[in-house]
């Protein structure tokens, strides 16, 4: 018993608890053998499968997709979390099936998010067990569970955002060295390489912390310099992302994501059905409890607690109907395509409020037995109140997969003569591409647009369905070295033929050995090439030829990561040899 008490006071106990909670979340899938394919599952499976095939075959193609998305050659990963796509592709190569891949990644997202929340609370000055309790709550609310349920990339952003907010908390608490350039640059770079919208949220959330820190800083000029250093390091580490975006958006007309009603995708109070727009009663009670604690402890509450709680509540209200989102949607129509769901703002609000809750709980008079018992009971009930419904949702969804609902969402989906049993078999197959040949999705993200972007039947996604999904089975696709894609087909008569691939301004098109200029072939509304074909066998080769400066930036980023890793390793080794205290070491960077 004594050894147990000692272990419970160790720093590894909360980490073990977070790992156990993460494991509990995948138990329903372990027991049923289910793969949960949500609303974004097929889209991201295509991204990951493309990088996995590049790794396994050695036929690298950073720009166009030669394996995923019906081998259509569209550019997706280069501008959408490229390094995270390659990391998950490597995991798919290791695990081989979507089932084992999903088990591991769902566990990892929960673990990373839970530990991030724990570190955020601890960096703010919370005690160990209140920080652990808020981490368990965080793992079961908001967007974090949506990776396992729907494969929403916002969930990965939600898992990483507490680490960025911890940098903001550090700014406020350390007047001498408010900004840690390397640490701040690392988390912002990882966010950019994962989910750009979450990076924007993180940057906006850090602004108030930075302003407060600048006002309180003892060396303001040095703080500005260290901030500039963090920005510079981030630009180097993410040169591949912003370089690709600059190239793509400056030389091509790129389709915006699908538009959604802002007013209908706000945070609303619900009863716990698991909707992304729902704030269930238990999380609402937890938030209200933090506000009450803050008011009861107002005479001994830290400014940091007031700050994070006020920011969190304000952002939560902004994500709800309190903000006139219908008016904003009319004034700024692009917001319905870029933000899509105002409820995404809760990815910032929840960790801030829970950080405040951890501070309030740490401020309780734990020496009094009655206070300790009542508070501990309420905290356990709150954690169970959010964890049990979340586990129940995973269980229900896992059971549904084994019955009939293999795919959770059929939006923008094209199924090819598949029974539920066949779909389940493809998800467990050692050939991950099997499900992508069975269930195809016609999303419009990052498609090139020739002319004005239409709506309805003329939207890029609908045209992609008609021109690519319907016709690609009649063509043969072969990935070639050097990022090239070969498409072959047979014609009974010579004439013009629309080929189901996507081209960009940088695409080099060769038909039957003749390299075409852009004046020698037509292009559809999504830039599918319409070329002159001959009778018999025809062959087209498509290759994305990026500008020299864009290719150079692709090398700048990995070299930057290697250089930073070498520098950090050398610095840590040097300090260890000189015997400098480890905590001081961490604060310096």
N, C-alpha and C positions, 0 to 999 in steps of 0.2 A: 504493500500500500504506500509505503514511504517512497519507494522508487517511482511509483505511478505519479505521486504528487510532484516529485522532482521533475519528471518528464513533462507533466502538464504545464510546468512553469518555463520549460525550455522554448526556444524560438521555433523549434520544429513542430511543436504540437499544433499550432494553428494551420501550418502548411499541410500537415497530415489530415487535419479535419477538412480542409478545402479539397484535398485530393479524394477523400472518402465521399464527400458530397458530389464531386464530379463523377466518380464511379457510379454512385447511386443513379445518376441521371441516364446512364447508358444500360443499366440493368434490364429495363423493359425490352430493349433491343437484343440483349444477350439471351434473354429467356425465349423470345419469340423468333429470333433470327430475321427480323424485319429491317429493311432499308427504307427510311422515310424520305420520300422525294417531294419536296414542297414547291411553292410557287416559283422560286428561282433555281430549283435544283437542276433542271436540264440545261439551262443557260450556263451555269457555272461548271457543270460536269463537262460541257463542251470545251470550256477554257482549260480546265485541268487535264482533260484527256489529250488535248493538243500538245501541251508541254510535256506530258508523260511520254507520248510517242516520239517527240523530238529527243528526249533523253534516252529512250530505249533503242532508237534506230540510229541516232547520231546525225540525222538529217535536220539540222537546225534551221529554224525560220522565225526570227524574232518578230518580224512584221506581219506577214500574212499567215493565216491559219491554213496549213496544208493537211491537217488531220481532223480537226474539230469543225463544227458548224458546216456539216455536209461537204467538207473540203472545198469550201466556196472561196477561199482566199481573202476573206474579209479581215480587217485589222481590228482586233479587240484587246488582246493582252498587252500590246505595246503601250496603250493609253489607259489601261484599267488594271492596276495592281500587278505589274509584270513580275516582280521578284516573288510575291506571295503565290502567284500562279505557278511559277517554276518550282517553288518549295512544295506546294501541294501536288504538283505533277510528280516530283521525286517520291513523295509519300505513296502516290498511287502505284508507281513502279515497284515499290517495296511491298505494299500490301496486296496488289494485283486485282482485288475485287472492290467494288463500291461499298460492300458491307463492312469489310475490315477497315477500309479508308474512313468511312463515316464514324465507326466506333472510336477510332483514334482521334480524329479531328474534333468530334463533339466533346470528348473528354478533355482535349487540349484547350479548346476555347473556354470551357467552364473553368479549368484550372488557371489559365492565364488571367481571365477576367476576375475570378475570385481573389487570386493573390494580388492583382493590381489594386483592387478595392482595399484589401488589407494593408498594403503598403501605403496607399493614400491616407488612410486613417492614422496609421502609425507615424507617418511623416508630419501629420498635423498635430501630433502630440497625444493621441488617444492611447489608452491602455490596451494591453494585448487582447484580452477577451472581448471587450466592447468592439474592438476593431475586427476581431474574428466574426462576431455576431453580425455586424453590418456586411461583412463579405458574404456570408451565407445568404443574407437577404438579397443582396445585389445579384447573386448568381441566379436567382429565381424570379426576377421581375424585369420588366422592360424588354429590351431588344436582345439581351444576351442569350436567352433560350431559343431564339429564332434561328440560330444556325442549325441546331439539331432538328427543329421542326419544319423550317422552310428554306434553309440554305441562303438566308439573306446576308449579304456582305456587311450590312450595317451592324450585324451582331459581332463581327470581327472588329469593327471600329469601336463598338461599345466595350469590348474586352480590353482594348488598348488605351482608351481615353483616360481611365484613372491614372495611368502612368504619366500622361501629359499633365493632368491636373496636379499631380504630386510635384511637378516642377514649379507650378504656380504657387502652391503652398510653401515650397522652399523659398521662393522669392520673398514672400511676406515675412517669413520667420527668421531670415538671415540677412541682417542689414549690411554686414561686411562684404559678403559674396552672394548677392541675391540670385545671380544667374550662373548656372552650371552649363557652360557652352556645349560640352561633349554629350552630356546626358540629355539635354534639351534637343540637340540636333539628332541624336539617335532615335528618340521616340517619335519625333516629327517625321523623320525619314522613313521609319518603319510604317507609320501611318500612311504616308504618301505612297509607299510601295504596296499598300494594302487596299485603302479606300480613301479616295481624295476628298469626298464630302465630309468624312469624319475629321480629316485634317483641317478643313476649313472651320468646323465646329471647335476643334481644339485651339486653333489660333485665335478665334474670337473670344473664347472663354479665358484665355491667358492674358488678354489685354487688360482687364481690370486688375488682375494680380500684379502685372508689370507696372501699371500706373501707381498703385499703392506702394510697391517696392521702391520705385524711383523716388517717390516723395520721402520715403523713410531712409533711403540709402545714404551711407556715409561717404561713398565715393561714386557719385552719379555718372561722371564721365567714364569711369572704368566699367560701370554697369552697362552703359551704352555700347562700349567697345566689346564687351563679352557677349552682348546680345547680337551685335553685328557678326561676331565670330560664329555664333550658333547658326545664324542665317546663312553665312558663307559655307559652313560645313554641310548644312542641309542641302544647299544648292548643288554642291559637288556630289553628295551621296545620291541625290535623286535626279542627276542630269539626264538619265535615260528617260525619265517620265516627262519632265517639262520640255525636254528636247523633242520627244515624240509628239507631244501635244502641239508644240509650236509648229512643227512640220506639217502635221495632219490638218490642223485647223486653219493654217495660213494658206494652204495650197489646195484644199478640198472643201466642198460644202458637205459637212457631216451632219447626219440626222440627229436630232435631239432625242433623248429618251421619251417614252410614252408619257402623255400628259394625264395628270390625275387632278380631280377637284381638290383644291387645298382645304376648302371648308368641310368636306366630308371625310378628311383624313387627319382630324385633330384628335387630341387626347380627350376621352370621355369616361365618366364614371360608369363602371359596369359591375357585373356579378361574378366575374371570374371565368369567362368562357375561353380566355386565351387569345382574344383578338389583339392585333398590334395596336389598335386605337383605344384599348380599354385600360382604365386604371381601376383595378379590382378593389374591393372593400378593405382587405387586409393591408395592401400597400398604402391606401389612402389613410387608414388608421395609423400606420407607422409614421407617415409624413405629419399628420396632425399631432401625433405624440411628440415628435421632435419640436414642433412649434410650441406646444405646451411646456415642454421641458425648458426650452429657451427662455420663455417668459417667467417661469418659476425660478430659474437660476439667473435672472438678468443681472443681479448685482455681482455675481462672480463668474459670469460667462465671458470668455475671451472674445476679443474683436474678430479673431479669425473665425470663430464659430458663427458669430453674427454675419460675417461676410459670406461664408460658403452657404449658409442656410438661406440668406436673403437672395443670393444669386440663383441658387437652386430652385427656390419657390418662384422667383420671377420668370425663369426660363420655362418652368413647368406650366405656368399660367400662359406664357407666350405660345406654348404648344397646344393650348386648349382653345375653346370657343371664345375665351376672353379677348383674344387677338382677332381683329376683323379680317380673317383670311379670305373671305369672299371678295372683299374690297381690294385686298392686296393682289388677289388673282386677276382681277379686272385691270388694275393699274399696271401690274408687272406680269403679263401673261407667261413669260418664260419661267417664272417661279414654279408653275404647275408642272414643268418638265424637268427643271434642275433640282428643286427641293422635293417635289412630288408629295411627300407626306410630312406636314409640320410636326407630327408626333415623333419624328426622328430627333427632335430637339431634346427629348427626354433622355437620350444617351448622355447628355451633359448634366441634366438636372438631377437624375437619381444619384449618381456618385457624389455630387456636391451635398445633397441633403443628407445622405447616409454618412458622409464624413462629419457633418455637423452632429448627427445623432451619436456617432461614436464619441465625439468630444463631450457631448452632454452626459452620456452614460459614464464616461470617465470622471466627470465632475461630481458624480453622486457621492454621498457619504457612505462608502462601502464598509466603514468600520462598524456601522450600526447594523446589527443582525437583521432587524425587521426590514430595513431599506434594501439590504442585500438580497433577502429572500423574495420580496415582492418584485423588485426590479428584475432579478434573474428569471423569475417565473414569467413575467410579461415578455421579456426578450425571447425566451424559448418559445412561447406561444406565437409570437410574431414571426419567428423564423419558420416554425412549423406551418403557420398560416399561409406562407407564400411557397414553401417547399413542397408541401403535400399536393396542392393543386397542380404545380408544375410537373411533378412526377406522375400524377394522374393523367395529365395531358399526353405525356410521352407514352404512357401505358396504353391509353385508348387509341392513340395513333398507331402504335406498333401492332395492336390487335387488329385494327382496321386493315392494315396492309395485308395481313394473312387471310382476311375474308374476301374483300373485293376491291376496296379503294387503294390500289397500289400507288397511284399518283394522286397527290392531294389536290392539285390544281390543274385544270385542263385549259386555262386561259392561254391563247396563242399557241395551242398545242395541236400537232398532227400525229395521230396514232396509225400505225401501219399494220392492220389485221393482227392485232395482238390480244390474247386472252390474259386475264390477271395472272394465271399460272406462268405463262411465257414471260410476262414482264418481271415477275419475281425471279425467275431463273436467270434472266439477263443481268439483274442487279447483283446476283451471286456469282456470275460467270467470271472466270479468270481472264476473260477478254472484255475489258470495260467498255469498249466501243459498241458492244452488242445493244445496250439500252439506247444509245444515241442513234442507231440505225432503225430502232423500233419506235421511239418517241422523239419527235422533232419539234422544235419551237421556233416560231418565226418572229423573234424580237428584232426591233429596229436599231438597237444601240450601236452607234458608231458606223452605221452604213453610210456610204457616200450617196449624195442626192444630186441628181442631174436636173437642175432647175429648182422650182419651188417645192418645199416639202408639203405634200398633200395630207389629207385626212381620210378616214374611212377606208374605202376600197383603194384609194390612191395613196394611202400612207406607206412609208417605206417597208413596214412589217408585212402588210398585205401583199405588196408587190413582191417581196422576198418569198413569200409563200407560193405565189403563182409562178414566178420565174425560176426559183431555185429548188424549193422543196418538191414541187410537182414534177420537175424535169430531170433533176440530177440522177435518178436511178437509170436513166437511159444513156448515161455517159460513164466512161471509165476514168478514174482519177489515180494518179501515181505521184507520190512525193519524190522529188529528185534532190541531189546534193545542191548546195548553194542557195537553199531557200526557194527553189523553183517548183512549180506545180504543173504537171502535164495532164491534159484532158484529151481523151480520144473518143471518137464517135464515127459512125458509118452513115453515109448518105446514099440514097438511091438515085438522086438527081442533084446536079450542082445548083447552088443558089445561096441566098443569105440565110444564116443560121444564128439564132441567139444561143449563146453558150452559158449554162448555169454556173457562172463564177462572178465575182465582184472585182472590179478594177478601180484604181485610184489614179490620180495625176502622176504618181510615181511608178505606176505599173508598166512593165515592158511586156508587150504581147507579141508572140511569134506564132504564126499559123503555117503549118506545112513547110517549115524551114525558112519562111520569109518574115523578117521582123517588120511589124507594122508601125507606122506613125499614127498619131491620134486622128489624123485626117483620113486614114484609110479604112476605118471601121466606125460603125455607129455604136451608140451606147444607150441603154434603156434608162428609165428614171432612177434606177439604183446602180447605174454604170455596169450592168451586165453587157459584155461585148457582143455586138451583132456583126459577124464576119462573113466573108465570101468563102463558102466551102466548095469542095470538089466532089465528084461522084466517087464513092468508095470510102476508104479510110481517111480520116482527117485527124490531125494532131495540133493542139494548141499548147504552148508553154507560157505561163504567166509568172513573172518575177517582180517583186517590189524592189525598186532601186532607189534607196533613200539618198538624200543629199549628203555630201562628204562630211559636212559639219554635224549632221544628225548621227551618222555612223561613228564619228569621233566621240560624241557625247555618250554613246552606248558603252564606250571603253572607259570614259572618265569616271563613271559611277562605280563599277567594280574595282577599279584601281584605287578610288577614294576609300572604299570599304576596306580594302586590304591594307592601305597605308594607315588608316585610322586604327584598325585592329593591331597592326604592328606597333604603332605608337603607344596605344594603351597597354599592350603587353610589356613593352620596354619600360614604360613609366612604372607599372606595377612591380616589375622585377627590381627596378632600381630602388623604389621605396621600401620594398621588403628587405633588401640588403642593407638599407640605411636605418631600418628599424622604426620607421615613422608609424604612428598610430593609424590603424586602418580607417577609423571613422573620419579622421582629418583628411586622409587621402580621398575618400569619397566626396567630401564637401568641396575639395579643391577643383574637381572636374564636374 
